Amino acid sequence: MIKLNNIFGYNEEAAQKINASYTINEIFRQKLVWKSIYEKIINRRGEIQSFLKNFDADTRIIFTGAGSSGFVGDSLAPIIRKELPYKSVDSIHTTDIVASPEQYLIKDVKTLLVSFARSGNSPESIAAVEIAEKAVDNIYHLIITCNPKGALASFNNERTLNLVFGEVEDQGFAMTSSVTGMMLAAYCTLNIDIDLTENVNIISSYAEEILNNKFQMISEAFDPTVDRLVVLGAGNLYGMAREAALKIVELTAGKIISRYDTPMGFRHGPKSMLTENTVILYFVSNNDYTREYDFDMLSELSNSFKHKLVVVSDKYYAKAEEYADIYIYNSMDKKLKEAFTSYTAVLTAQIFALFSSIKLGCTPDNPFPSGEVNRVVKGVTIHKF
């Protein structure tokens, strides 16, 4: 880990004093590690292309993981389903596969199981791979993990491609750079024939702008009266809305309760939870059609309660600024592929969660010092399938 030098206003000594040095560093390093990960993917292009030749349009793709790793799949599945020619693309969390394998796995359909895991040691992550081996006749594995010493990193056979990215193995409690790093790795791997250099450079530059110049604005969204967070995002942004909602619960040790939803779904009952003590974090789509619904919802939200509305978008939109109390946008004004809009959206949420945690007197690197919740899940019994 790099020693902190005035990151978010903290040096190493100050960050260690509040038990936040890992989390601060791991959020901040994302602007650099995205480029590093993409370079590693490109360096393995031939191997990846050879592996992907095993799959045709009839192959089923399943993204899987637990918790934050599962939300990576939730964000990827809609966009891969839209962009690539596979008839079936699903995100099914390991916790679902392990508990009810016959409801989720199809025995006679060729399947590529894409497993995400920070440590590679979570009981469900290991069990999902082992169960898939038994439950599916023609099963392949793309394993994307951050721990070279983890159990998943050592899983290998002739039907497996294993990608390990140690530079995003977060040591803090909450997954931050590991989330965006694994998401980028999977997308670039499945799109190995496309040059994505410009998009990676744009999100890295946008992240740098947020990390250096807009973190204070994001931190000010929290004040002592805030007791709940709502995160809204449509399409591929929905998965990262789930992840953003989890970050605030984790880093504040449950002191702020959160909910995630799609913007249109939020109207149908969940909107009842809004109070003047709510922060709404709204991820705006860069899909022209979907964004019209975003603007409708932003207008509705801006006129209904005295909550704080924080809006994040990949470029500047006058309507978004009109409705937002705090507006975070990419001043570069360069069009991104739709798949790349999730990265700085969830980065904004990570920064909000970090400062909320600090202001509440929590310890971001370990919000549960007495061990009620652990960095790697413990105590799970895996029953024989």
C-alpha positions in Angstrom: 0.0 0.0 0.0 1.3 3.5 -0.9 1.7 5.8 2.1 -0.9 8.6 2.0 0.2 12.1 1.2 -2.6 14.5 1.6 -5.3 12.3 0.0 -8.7 13.7 0.8 -6.9 16.0 3.2 -5.3 13.1 5.1 -1.7 12.1 5.5 -0.7 8.6 6.6 -0.6 9.4 10.3 -4.0 11.2 10.3 -5.6 8.3 8.3 -4.2 5.7 10.7 -5.5 7.6 13.7 -9.0 7.1 12.5 -8.4 3.6 11.1 -9.0 4.6 7.5 -5.7 4.4 5.6 -6.5 1.3 3.7 -9.9 2.5 2.6 -8.7 5.9 1.6 -5.9 4.5 -0.4 -8.0 1.8 -2.1 -10.6 4.3 -3.2 -8.0 6.7 -4.5 -5.9 4.2 -6.4 -8.7 3.3 -8.8 -7.7 6.0 -11.3 -4.4 4.2 -11.8 -5.3 0.5 -11.4 -7.9 0.6 -14.2 -5.2 1.3 -16.7 -3.0 -1.4 -15.2 -5.7 -4.0 -15.4 -6.5 -3.1 -19.0 -2.9 -3.4 -19.9 -2.7 -6.9 -18.3 -5.8 -8.0 -20.2 -4.3 -6.8 -23.5 -1.0 -8.6 -22.8 -3.0 -11.9 -22.6 -5.1 -11.2 -25.7 -4.0 -14.4 -27.5 -4.8 -16.7 -24.6 -8.2 -14.9 -24.0 -9.1 -15.1 -27.6 -8.3 -18.8 -27.7 -10.5 -19.4 -24.6 -13.4 -17.5 -26.0 -13.5 -19.6 -29.1 -15.1 -22.3 -27.0 -18.3 -20.3 -26.9 -21.1 -19.6 -29.5 -24.4 -17.9 -29.4 -26.0 -20.9 -27.6 -23.6 -20.7 -24.6 -25.1 -19.5 -21.4 -23.1 -16.8 -19.5 -23.6 -16.6 -15.7 -21.9 -13.9 -13.7 -21.6 -14.9 -10.0 -20.2 -13.7 -6.7 -21.3 -12.9 -3.2 -22.1 -9.5 -1.9 -20.2 -6.8 -3.8 -18.8 -9.4 -6.1 -22.3 -10.4 -7.0 -23.2 -6.8 -7.7 -20.4 -6.7 -10.3 -22.3 -9.3 -12.2 -25.6 -7.4 -11.7 -24.0 -4.4 -13.4 -22.4 -6.4 -16.3 -25.2 -8.7 -17.2 -27.5 -6.2 -18.8 -24.8 -4.6 -20.9 -23.3 -7.9 -22.0 -26.7 -9.1 -22.9 -27.2 -6.0 -25.1 -23.8 -5.9 -26.8 -22.7 -9.5 -27.3 -24.4 -12.3 -29.2 -25.1 -14.8 -26.4 -28.8 -15.7 -26.1 -28.6 -16.1 -22.3 -26.7 -13.8 -20.0 -27.6 -13.9 -16.3 -26.3 -12.6 -13.0 -26.9 -15.2 -10.2 -25.2 -14.7 -6.9 -23.2 -17.6 -5.4 -25.4 -17.5 -2.4 -28.4 -18.4 -4.6 -26.5 -21.1 -6.7 -25.2 -22.8 -3.5 -28.6 -22.8 -1.7 -30.7 -23.8 -4.7 -28.5 -25.1 -7.6 -31.2 -26.9 -9.5 -33.3 -23.8 -9.7 -30.5 -21.8 -11.4 -28.2 -24.2 -13.3 -29.3 -26.1 -16.4 -27.6 -29.5 -16.8 -27.6 -29.8 -20.6 -26.7 -26.2 -21.6 -23.1 -25.2 -22.2 -22.3 -22.6 -19.5 -19.5 -20.2 -18.9 -19.5 -19.4 -15.1 -17.8 -16.1 -14.6 -16.8 -16.0 -10.9 -15.8 -12.8 -9.1 -14.1 -12.9 -5.7 -11.8 -10.5 -3.8 -10.2 -13.1 -1.5 -11.2 -16.2 -3.4 -11.8 -17.8 -0.1 -15.4 -17.2 0.6 -17.2 -20.6 1.2 -19.9 -19.8 -1.3 -17.5 -18.8 -4.0 -15.6 -22.0 -3.8 -18.8 -24.1 -3.4 -20.5 -22.5 -6.5 -17.6 -23.6 -8.7 -17.6 -27.1 -7.3 -21.4 -27.5 -7.6 -21.4 -26.2 -11.2 -18.9 -28.9 -12.0 -21.4 -31.5 -10.8 -24.6 -29.9 -12.0 -23.7 -28.8 -15.6 -22.5 -31.3 -18.2 -20.5 -28.8 -20.2 -19.2 -26.2 -17.8 -16.4 -23.6 -18.3 -15.0 -21.2 -15.8 -13.7 -17.6 -16.1 -12.4 -16.8 -12.6 -11.5 -13.2 -11.8 -10.1 -12.7 -8.4 -7.7 -10.4 -6.5 -5.9 -12.8 -4.2 -3.1 -14.9 -5.8 -3.1 -17.1 -2.7 -6.8 -17.7 -2.6 -8.5 -21.0 -3.2 -10.2 -19.8 -6.4 -6.9 -18.6 -7.8 -5.5 -22.1 -7.7 -8.6 -23.7 -9.3 -7.6 -24.8 -12.8 -8.4 -27.3 -15.5 -8.6 -27.4 -19.3 -11.9 -25.5 -19.2 -10.8 -22.7 -17.0 -9.2 -19.2 -17.6 -8.0 -17.7 -14.3 -7.3 -14.0 -14.1 -5.7 -12.7 -10.9 -5.3 -8.9 -10.2 -3.4 -8.5 -7.0 -3.2 -4.7 -7.4 -6.9 -4.5 -6.4 -6.9 -6.8 -3.4 -8.4 -4.4 -0.9 -7.2 -4.8 2.6 -10.0 -2.6 4.1 -13.3 -4.1 5.2 -15.3 -2.8 2.3 -14.6 -3.7 -1.3 -13.8 -0.6 -3.4 -11.1 -0.9 -6.0 -11.7 -4.7 -6.2 -15.2 -4.0 -7.4 -14.4 -1.7 -10.2 -11.2 -3.6 -11.1 -12.9 -6.9 -11.5 -15.8 -5.4 -13.4 -13.4 -3.8 -15.9 -11.4 -7.0 -16.2 -14.5 -9.0 -17.1 -15.9 -6.5 -19.6 -12.6 -6.1 -21.4 -12.0 -9.8 -21.4 -15.3 -10.6 -23.1 -14.7 -7.7 -25.5 -11.0 -8.6 -26.2 -11.3 -7.9 -29.9 -12.3 -4.3 -29.3 -9.9 -1.4 -28.6 -11.2 0.1 -25.3 -8.2 2.3 -24.6 -10.0 5.6 -25.0 -12.8 4.6 -22.7 -10.4 3.4 -20.0 -8.4 6.6 -20.3 -11.6 8.7 -20.0 -12.9 7.0 -16.9 -9.4 7.3 -15.3 -9.2 11.0 -16.1 -12.8 11.5 -14.8 -11.9 9.6 -11.6 -8.9 11.8 -11.1 -11.0 14.9 -11.4 -13.5 13.6 -8.8 -10.8 12.4 -6.4 -8.8 15.6 -6.6 -11.3 18.3 -7.1 -14.8 17.1 -6.2 -14.4 14.9 -3.1 -15.2 17.9 -0.8 -18.4 18.5 -2.6 -19.4 14.9 -2.2 -18.5 14.8 1.5 -20.7 17.8 2.1 -23.8 15.8 1.1 -23.7 14.2 4.5 -24.6 16.1 7.7 -25.6 14.9 11.1 -29.3 14.8 10.4 -28.9 12.2 7.5 -30.1 8.8 8.6 -30.9 7.1 5.3 -29.6 6.8 1.7 -31.5 5.9 -1.5 -29.5 5.0 -4.6 -31.2 4.9 -8.0 -29.9 3.7 -11.3 -31.4 2.0 -14.4 -30.0 -0.7 -16.6 -26.4 -1.5 -16.0 -26.3 1.3 -13.4 -28.8 -0.7 -11.2 -26.1 -3.2 -10.2 -23.8 -0.4 -9.0 -26.8 1.2 -7.2 -27.0 -2.0 -5.2 -23.2 -1.8 -4.5 -23.4 1.9 -3.5 -26.2 1.2 -1.1 -24.1 -1.6 0.5 -21.1 0.6 0.9 -22.9 3.1 3.1 -24.3 0.4 5.4 -20.9 -1.3 5.7 -18.8 1.7 6.3 -21.2 3.3 8.8 -21.8 0.0 10.6 -25.5 0.3 9.8 -25.9 3.7 11.3 -27.2 4.9 7.9 -29.8 2.6 6.4 -29.9 2.4 2.6 -32.1 1.2 -0.2 -31.4 0.7 -3.9 -33.9 0.6 -6.8 -34.4 1.5 -10.4 -35.8 5.0 -10.9 -39.1 3.9 -12.3 -39.5 1.1 -9.8 -38.9 3.5 -6.9 -42.3 5.2 -7.5 -44.1 1.9 -6.8 -44.1 2.0 -3.1 -40.4 2.4 -2.0 -40.7 6.2 -2.5 -42.7 6.1 0.8 -39.4 5.9 2.8 -38.3 9.5 1.8 -37.9 12.0 4.5 -36.1 15.3 4.8 -33.2 13.3 6.4 -32.7 11.3 3.2 -29.8 11.6 0.7 -30.7 10.4 -2.8 -27.8 9.4 -4.9 -29.0 9.3 -8.6 -26.9 7.7 -11.4 -28.0 9.2 -14.7 -27.9 6.9 -17.7 -26.0 7.9 -20.9 -28.5 6.0 -23.0 -30.6 8.7 -24.7 -33.9 6.8 -24.4 -33.4 5.8 -20.7 -32.2 9.2 -19.7 -35.6 10.7 -20.6 -37.1 8.7 -17.8 -34.2 9.8 -15.5 -35.1 13.5 -16.2 -38.8 12.8 -15.4 -37.9 11.2 -12.1 -35.4 13.9 -11.2 -38.0 16.5 -11.7 -40.4 14.6 -9.6 -37.9 14.1 -6.8 -36.8 17.7 -6.8 -40.3 18.9 -6.3 -41.5 16.5 -3.6 -39.3 16.5 -0.4 -36.6 18.6 1.2 -34.1 15.7 0.9 -30.7 16.2 -0.7 -30.4 15.1 -4.3 -26.9 14.1 -5.5 -26.8 13.5 -9.2 -23.9 11.8 -11.1 -23.6 11.6 -14.9 -20.9 10.8 -17.4 -21.2 14.3 -19.0 -22.9 17.6 -18.4 -26.7 17.8 -18.8 -28.4 21.1 -18.1 -31.6 19.3 -16.8 -29.6 17.3 -14.3 -28.0 20.5 -13.0 -31.4 22.1 -12.7 -32.7 19.4 -10.4 -29.6 18.5 -8.4 -28.5 19.9 -5.1 -25.0 18.5 -5.8 -24.1 17.6 -9.4 -21.0 15.5 -10.2 -20.3 15.3 -13.9 -17.4 14.7 -16.3 -16.2 18.1 -17.5 -14.3 16.4 -20.3 -17.6 16.1 -22.1 -16.5 13.0 -24.0 -19.0 10.3 -24.9 -18.5 7.0 -23.1 -19.6 3.6 -24.1 -22.7 2.8 -22.0 -20.8 0.0 -20.1 -18.3 2.5 -18.7 -20.7 4.8 -16.9 -20.7 2.6 -13.7 -17.2 3.3 -12.6 -17.2 6.9 -11.5 -20.8 6.6 -10.3 -19.8 4.0 -7.7 -16.6 5.9 -7.0 -18.8 8.9 -6.0 -20.7 6.6 -3.7 -17.5 5.2 -2.1 -16.4 8.7 -1.3 -19.8 9.6 0.2 -19.7 6.4 2.3 -16.1 7.1 3.5 -16.8 10.6 4.7 -20.1 9.6 6.3 -18.3 6.9 8.2 -15.6 9.3 9.4 -18.1 12.0 10.4 -20.1 9.4 12.4 -17.0 8.4 14.3 -16.8 4.9 12.7 -13.5 3.2 11.7 -13.7 2.7 7.9 -10.9 0.0 7.7 -12.8 -2.1 10.2 -16.3 -0.8 11.0 -17.0 -3.9 13.2 -14.0 -4.1 15.5 -15.8 -6.6 17.7 -16.3 -9.0 14.8 -20.1 -9.1 14.2 -19.4 -8.8 10.5 -16.1 -9.9 8.9 -14.1 -8.9 5.8 -14.3 -12.5 4.6 -17.5 -14.3 5.5 -17.1 -16.9 8.2 -19.2 -19.6 9.8 -21.0 -20.8 6.6 -21.7 -24.6 6.4 -21.6 -25.9 2.9 -23.9 -29.0 2.7 -23.2 -31.9 0.3 -24.9 -31.6 -3.1 
